[in-house]
Amino acid sequence: MEEGTPFMLRPSDSLLSVLSLLLYLLDVALDAWAVVSLAQEEEYVLMALLIVLLLGSSVLLQVFSWTWYSESAGDLTTSVEKFTQRRGLMTPLHVLQLGVFLRFAGLLESSIFSFRQENTFHEGVAVHLSHDLSMLRMFEAFAESAPQLALMMVIVIRSRKLQLFTVVKLLGLLGALTFTMLSYHRNMRAFVPDKLKMGWFSSVVYFLWNLLLIGPRVLCVALFASVLPCYVPAHFLSLWTLLLVWAWWQNTDFMETRAGEWLYRATVALIWYFSWFNVSDGSTKLSGIVYHTFTGFDTALLLGLWFWKRSVESARLGPPLIEPYVLIPAIALVYAAGLVLKLVYYWKCHPNQPPLELVKEPRLEMHACVRVPANLETDSNETETTTPAGEPETTGRRRMRHMAAHFYC
């Protein structure tokens, strides 16, 4: 069997994991502060909506975490996870919304062992745990942070008050959302040879194009919601349903159970409402073009409806915070700049179907590699996944193999 490049847990990746934990704790504190602030301002409807978003995203996160632990109960490797499993605390911790902290504890333990003992097995465990955490954080970001960002923008648009602190808060939310995407992307680079690891230049470019694409999308949703709030649920549900059908049509195969797979597809459709995320075989270029064309038209429709509503009811709505004739071209330019940067990234920075090593665990002598055809210029996405005869593939390794094969197709 042809072996891939061994896992290398770089210090920068561990630092990003620690930073991710700090951002997670900061996010929890800011969420509590936002709820209290809305209560003090007697914005009880918005406060209730924010609480629903926070609770819904937290429950979604814990369901995925508990499901993954249940599917791989016999493959737990860190002592903190094994102790929790033996004591029957796995389910109670997730019911108390603490499952993510258990994963952070396992990642911290495996990272410390890998650096102190230079143990490749613990490096593989750390990469696996970091990958699962990055996926969970991405699910949470689009289930909580993106809707919360839109909600806060609606509050600013309605109040027509833009203070420095509010700007910093909005940029912080958008930056944290984009950083979550970057963290997931860097975790996927753990499966490529060291020379193809994600450098700081490519990280900056990746961060910027996501920032410039997600920002206008969320802003247009907020503008639409500020003038036609009753139509937001109808727009979201209709578009989300269509995206869910697209996820089903792509025949995703990520979870172990049928119910879990539909939950995953529903979450993917939620992510697609705000940003692109590749989940299946096929031409990435074609899927990306279809997605950006469709969401581009939808975003323009939301912006057009906002402009129309402001034009016919300008007296009731009052003067806008920024003139539409300035705001609309600015949004278009920012979105176009994001598309250009995305093209630059995939042209110069993104590996084109590299050889991938997904697992290297010396203690078990297991490997799972993805090999691609020699002709890397073709759009063919045929991959070959190999494991030693007689050695079962754990669900955790299957998740990594699945996402890596699609990520670089």
C-alpha positions as CSV (number, residue, x, y, z in Angstrom):
1,M,0.0,0.0,0.0
2,E,1.2,3.5,-0.8
3,E,1.6,5.5,2.3
4,G,0.8,9.2,2.5
5,T,2.6,11.9,4.4
6,P,2.6,11.5,8.2
7,F,0.5,13.8,10.3
8,M,2.3,16.7,11.7
9,L,0.6,18.6,14.5
10,R,2.1,22.1,14.1
11,P,2.2,24.6,17.0
12,S,0.2,27.1,14.9
13,D,-2.7,24.6,14.6
14,S,-2.7,24.0,18.4
15,L,-2.6,27.7,19.0
16,L,-5.6,28.1,16.7
17,S,-7.4,25.5,18.7
18,V,-6.7,27.3,21.9
19,L,-7.8,30.6,20.3
20,S,-11.0,28.8,19.1
21,L,-11.8,27.8,22.7
22,L,-11.2,31.4,23.9
23,L,-13.4,32.7,21.1
24,Y,-16.1,30.2,22.1
25,L,-16.0,31.4,25.7
26,L,-16.1,35.0,24.6
27,D,-19.0,34.2,22.3
28,V,-21.0,32.7,25.3
29,A,-20.3,35.8,27.4
30,L,-21.3,38.2,24.6
31,D,-24.5,36.3,24.0
32,A,-25.4,36.6,27.6
33,W,-24.6,40.4,27.5
34,A,-26.7,40.8,24.3
35,V,-29.7,39.2,26.0
36,V,-29.4,41.4,29.0
37,S,-29.0,44.5,26.9
38,L,-32.2,43.8,24.9
39,A,-34.1,43.2,28.2
40,Q,-32.9,46.5,29.5
41,E,-34.0,48.2,26.3
42,E,-37.4,46.5,26.6
43,E,-37.0,44.8,23.2
44,Y,-38.7,41.7,24.4
45,V,-39.6,40.3,21.0
46,L,-36.0,40.6,19.8
47,M,-34.7,39.2,23.1
48,A,-37.0,36.1,22.7
49,L,-35.9,35.6,19.1
50,L,-32.2,35.8,20.2
51,I,-32.8,33.3,23.0
52,V,-34.4,30.9,20.5
53,L,-31.4,31.2,18.2
54,L,-29.0,30.6,21.0
55,L,-30.8,27.6,22.4
56,G,-31.5,26.1,19.0
57,S,-27.8,26.4,17.9
58,S,-26.6,25.0,21.2
59,V,-29.0,22.0,21.0
60,L,-27.9,21.3,17.4
61,L,-24.3,21.4,18.5
62,Q,-24.8,19.0,21.3
63,V,-26.9,16.6,19.2
64,F,-24.1,16.2,16.6
65,S,-21.5,15.9,19.4
66,W,-23.5,13.2,21.3
67,T,-24.3,11.3,18.0
68,W,-20.6,11.2,17.1
69,Y,-19.6,10.0,20.5
70,S,-22.3,7.3,20.4
71,E,-21.2,6.1,17.0
72,S,-17.6,5.8,18.1
73,A,-18.1,4.8,21.8
74,G,-15.6,1.9,21.4
75,D,-12.9,4.1,19.8
76,L,-12.5,6.8,22.4
77,T,-8.8,7.4,23.0
78,T,-8.3,10.2,25.5
79,S,-8.5,9.5,29.2
80,V,-11.0,12.3,29.9
81,E,-13.4,10.9,27.3
82,K,-12.9,7.3,28.5
83,F,-13.6,8.4,32.1
84,T,-16.7,10.3,31.1
85,Q,-17.9,7.2,29.1
86,R,-17.2,4.8,32.0
87,R,-19.0,6.9,34.5
88,G,-22.1,7.3,32.3
89,L,-21.7,11.0,32.1
90,M,-21.6,11.4,28.3
91,T,-25.4,11.9,27.9
92,P,-25.8,14.2,31.0
93,L,-23.0,16.4,29.9
94,H,-24.6,16.9,26.5
95,V,-28.0,17.5,28.1
96,L,-26.3,20.3,30.1
97,Q,-24.8,21.7,26.9
98,L,-21.3,20.9,28.0
99,G,-20.3,18.3,25.3
100,V,-18.2,20.8,23.4
101,F,-16.0,21.5,26.5
102,L,-15.4,17.7,26.8
103,R,-14.1,17.7,23.3
104,F,-11.9,20.7,24.0
105,A,-10.5,18.8,27.1
106,G,-9.7,15.8,25.0
107,L,-8.0,17.9,22.4
108,L,-5.9,19.6,25.0
109,E,-4.9,16.3,26.6
110,S,-3.8,14.7,23.3
111,S,-2.0,17.9,22.2
112,I,0.0,18.0,25.4
113,F,1.0,14.3,25.1
114,S,2.0,14.7,21.4
115,F,4.3,17.6,22.2
116,R,5.8,16.2,25.4
117,Q,6.4,12.7,24.0
118,E,6.6,13.4,20.3
119,N,4.0,10.6,19.9
120,T,2.6,10.3,16.3
121,F,-0.4,8.4,17.7
122,H,-1.5,11.4,19.9
123,E,-0.8,13.7,16.9
124,G,-3.4,11.7,14.9
125,V,-5.8,11.8,17.8
126,A,-5.4,15.6,18.1
127,V,-6.0,16.1,14.4
128,H,-9.1,13.9,14.6
129,L,-10.5,15.8,17.6
130,S,-9.6,19.2,16.1
131,H,-11.4,18.2,12.9
132,D,-14.6,17.3,14.8
133,L,-14.4,20.5,16.8
134,S,-13.9,22.7,13.8
135,M,-17.0,21.1,12.1
136,L,-19.1,21.6,15.3
137,R,-18.0,25.2,15.5
138,M,-18.8,25.8,11.9
139,F,-22.3,24.3,12.4
140,E,-22.8,26.6,15.4
141,A,-21.5,29.7,13.6
142,F,-24.1,29.4,10.8
143,A,-26.9,28.4,13.2
144,E,-26.2,31.2,15.7
145,S,-23.6,33.8,14.7
146,A,-24.9,34.5,11.2
147,P,-28.6,34.9,12.2
148,Q,-27.5,36.9,15.3
149,L,-25.4,39.2,13.1
150,A,-28.4,39.8,10.9
151,L,-30.5,40.5,13.9
152,M,-28.1,43.0,15.3
153,M,-27.9,44.7,11.9
154,V,-31.7,45.0,11.8
155,I,-31.6,46.7,15.2
156,V,-29.0,49.2,13.9
157,I,-31.0,49.9,10.7
158,R,-34.2,50.4,12.6
159,S,-32.7,52.7,15.2
160,R,-30.5,54.6,12.6
161,K,-27.8,54.9,15.2
162,L,-24.3,53.7,14.3
163,Q,-21.9,54.1,17.2
164,L,-18.2,53.1,17.2
165,F,-18.9,50.3,19.8
166,T,-21.7,48.9,17.6
167,V,-19.5,48.9,14.6
168,V,-16.7,47.0,16.5
169,K,-19.3,44.6,17.8
170,L,-20.7,43.8,14.3
171,L,-17.2,43.5,12.8
172,G,-16.3,41.2,15.7
173,L,-19.2,38.9,15.0
174,L,-18.5,38.8,11.3
175,G,-14.8,38.3,12.0
176,A,-15.5,35.4,14.4
177,L,-17.8,33.8,11.8
178,T,-15.2,34.1,9.1
179,F,-12.5,32.8,11.4
180,T,-14.5,29.7,12.1
181,M,-14.5,29.0,8.3
182,L,-10.8,29.6,8.3
183,S,-10.2,27.2,11.2
184,Y,-12.2,24.5,9.5
185,H,-10.2,25.0,6.3
186,R,-6.8,24.8,8.1
187,N,-7.9,21.6,9.8
188,M,-8.6,20.1,6.4
189,R,-5.0,21.0,5.4
190,A,-3.8,18.5,8.1
191,F,-4.4,15.8,5.4
192,V,-2.0,17.1,2.8
193,P,1.8,16.9,2.6
194,D,3.7,19.4,4.7
195,K,4.7,21.6,1.7
196,L,1.0,22.1,1.0
197,K,0.0,23.1,4.5
198,M,-1.9,26.4,4.7
199,G,0.5,29.4,5.1
200,W,-0.3,32.8,6.5
201,F,-0.7,34.4,3.0
202,S,-3.3,31.8,1.8
203,S,-5.0,32.1,5.3
204,V,-5.4,35.9,4.9
205,V,-6.7,35.5,1.3
206,Y,-9.2,32.8,2.4
207,F,-10.3,34.9,5.4
208,L,-10.8,38.0,3.3
209,W,-12.9,36.4,0.5
210,N,-15.2,34.7,3.0
211,L,-15.5,38.1,4.9
212,L,-16.3,39.9,1.7
213,L,-18.9,37.3,0.5
214,I,-20.7,36.5,3.8
215,G,-20.8,40.2,4.9
216,P,-22.9,41.5,2.0
217,R,-25.2,38.4,2.1
218,V,-26.0,38.9,5.8
219,L,-26.4,42.7,5.3
220,C,-28.9,42.2,2.5
221,V,-30.9,39.7,4.6
222,A,-30.9,42.3,7.4
223,L,-32.0,45.1,5.1
224,F,-34.9,43.0,3.8
225,A,-35.9,42.1,7.4
226,S,-35.9,45.7,8.4
227,V,-38.7,46.6,6.0
228,L,-40.5,43.3,5.5
229,P,-40.0,41.4,8.7
230,C,-43.1,39.2,8.2
231,Y,-41.7,37.8,4.9
232,V,-38.4,36.7,6.4
233,P,-39.6,33.3,7.7
234,A,-41.3,32.6,4.3
235,H,-38.1,33.5,2.4
236,F,-35.9,31.5,4.7
237,L,-38.1,28.4,4.8
238,S,-38.6,28.4,1.0
239,L,-34.9,28.8,0.2
240,W,-33.8,26.4,2.9
241,T,-36.2,23.8,1.6
242,L,-34.9,24.2,-1.9
243,L,-31.3,23.9,-0.6
244,L,-32.3,20.8,1.5
245,V,-33.6,19.2,-1.7
246,W,-30.3,20.0,-3.4
247,A,-28.3,18.4,-0.5
248,W,-30.5,15.3,-0.8
249,W,-30.1,15.2,-4.6
250,Q,-26.3,15.3,-4.1
251,N,-26.7,12.0,-2.1
252,T,-24.6,13.0,0.9
253,D,-23.3,10.1,3.0
254,F,-21.8,11.6,6.2
255,M,-23.7,10.2,9.2
256,E,-24.2,6.6,10.2
257,T,-28.0,6.7,10.5
258,R,-30.7,7.9,8.1
259,A,-32.1,10.4,10.7
260,G,-28.6,11.7,11.3
261,E,-28.0,12.1,7.6
262,W,-31.1,14.2,7.2
263,L,-30.1,16.3,10.2
264,Y,-26.7,16.8,8.5
265,R,-28.4,17.8,5.2
266,A,-30.7,20.3,7.0
267,T,-27.6,21.8,8.6
268,V,-25.8,22.0,5.3
269,A,-28.8,23.8,3.8
270,L,-28.6,26.3,6.6
271,I,-24.9,26.9,5.9
272,W,-25.7,27.3,2.2
273,Y,-28.2,30.0,3.0
274,F,-25.2,32.2,3.9
275,S,-22.1,30.6,2.4
276,W,-20.8,27.8,0.1
277,F,-19.7,24.5,1.6
278,N,-18.8,21.5,-0.6
279,V,-20.3,18.2,0.6
280,S,-20.4,15.7,-2.3
281,D,-18.6,14.3,-5.3
282,G,-18.7,16.1,-8.6
283,S,-17.2,19.2,-10.1
284,T,-16.5,21.7,-7.4
285,K,-16.3,24.5,-10.1
286,L,-19.7,23.7,-11.5
287,S,-21.4,23.5,-8.1
288,G,-19.7,26.7,-7.0
289,I,-20.9,28.5,-10.2
290,V,-24.4,27.3,-9.7
291,Y,-24.5,28.2,-6.1
292,H,-23.0,31.7,-6.5
293,T,-25.3,32.5,-9.4
294,F,-28.4,31.4,-7.5
295,T,-27.5,33.2,-4.3
296,G,-26.3,36.2,-6.2
297,F,-29.8,36.6,-7.8
298,D,-31.4,35.9,-4.4
299,T,-29.3,38.6,-2.7
300,A,-30.0,41.1,-5.5
301,L,-33.8,40.3,-5.1
302,L,-33.6,41.0,-1.3
303,L,-31.7,44.2,-2.0
304,G,-34.2,45.3,-4.7
305,L,-37.2,44.6,-2.4
306,W,-35.6,46.7,0.3
307,F,-35.0,49.6,-2.1
308,W,-38.6,49.4,-3.4
309,K,-40.1,49.3,0.1
310,R,-38.1,52.3,1.2
311,S,-39.1,54.2,-2.0
312,V,-42.8,53.7,-1.5
313,E,-42.8,54.2,2.3
314,S,-39.9,56.6,2.8
315,A,-42.0,59.0,5.0
316,R,-43.0,56.2,7.4
317,L,-39.6,54.5,7.5
318,G,-37.6,57.8,7.9
319,P,-34.3,58.6,6.4
320,P,-31.9,55.6,5.9
321,L,-28.6,55.3,7.8
322,I,-26.8,55.3,4.5
323,E,-28.2,56.5,1.2
324,P,-29.3,53.6,-1.0
325,Y,-27.5,55.1,-4.0
326,V,-24.3,54.8,-2.1
327,L,-25.0,51.5,-0.2
328,I,-26.2,49.4,-3.2
329,P,-23.1,50.0,-5.3
330,A,-20.9,49.5,-2.3
331,I,-22.5,46.1,-1.5
332,A,-22.1,45.1,-5.2
333,L,-18.4,46.1,-5.2
334,V,-17.6,44.3,-2.0
335,Y,-19.3,41.1,-3.2
336,A,-17.5,41.3,-6.5
337,A,-14.2,41.8,-4.7
338,G,-15.0,38.7,-2.6
339,L,-15.6,36.6,-5.8
340,V,-12.3,37.9,-7.3
341,L,-10.4,37.0,-4.2
342,K,-12.0,33.5,-4.1
343,L,-10.9,32.9,-7.7
344,V,-7.4,34.1,-6.8
345,Y,-7.3,31.7,-3.8
346,Y,-8.4,28.7,-5.8
347,W,-6.0,29.7,-8.6
348,K,-2.9,30.3,-6.5
349,C,-3.4,28.9,-3.0
350,H,-5.7,25.8,-3.0
351,P,-4.1,22.4,-3.6
352,N,-5.4,20.7,-6.7
353,Q,-6.4,17.1,-5.8
354,P,-3.3,16.4,-3.6
355,P,-2.5,12.9,-2.2
356,L,-4.2,12.8,1.2
357,E,-3.3,10.8,4.3
358,L,-6.2,10.7,6.7
359,V,-5.0,8.6,9.6
360,K,-1.7,7.4,10.9
361,E,-1.9,5.6,14.2
362,P,1.3,3.6,14.9
363,R,-0.2,1.8,18.0
364,L,-2.9,0.2,15.8
365,E,-0.8,0.2,12.6
366,M,-3.9,1.5,10.7
367,H,-3.8,3.8,7.7
368,A,-6.5,5.2,5.5
369,C,-5.2,7.0,2.4
370,V,-6.9,8.7,-0.5
371,R,-5.1,8.5,-3.8
372,V,-6.0,10.3,-6.9
373,P,-5.2,9.7,-10.6
374,A,-1.9,11.0,-11.8
375,N,-3.6,13.5,-14.1
376,L,-4.5,16.2,-11.7
377,E,-5.8,18.6,-14.3
378,T,-8.9,16.6,-15.0
379,D,-12.3,17.3,-13.3
380,S,-12.6,13.6,-12.5
381,N,-13.2,13.1,-8.8
382,E,-12.6,9.3,-8.6
383,T,-10.7,8.6,-5.5
384,E,-9.4,5.3,-4.0
385,T,-9.7,4.7,-0.3
386,T,-7.6,1.9,1.1
387,T,-7.4,0.4,4.5
388,P,-5.4,-2.7,5.7
389,A,-7.3,-6.0,5.2
390,G,-9.2,-7.0,8.3
391,E,-8.9,-3.7,10.0
392,P,-12.2,-1.9,10.5
393,E,-12.5,1.8,9.8
394,T,-13.7,3.8,12.8
395,T,-16.6,6.3,12.3
396,G,-14.2,9.2,13.2
397,R,-11.8,8.2,10.4
398,R,-14.7,7.7,8.0
399,R,-15.9,11.3,8.7
400,M,-12.4,12.7,8.1
401,R,-12.0,10.6,4.9
402,H,-15.4,11.7,3.6
403,M,-14.9,15.4,4.2
404,A,-11.3,15.4,2.9
405,A,-12.2,13.6,-0.3
406,H,-14.9,16.1,-1.1
407,F,-12.9,19.1,0.1
408,Y,-10.2,18.6,-2.4
409,C,-12.2,17.2,-5.3
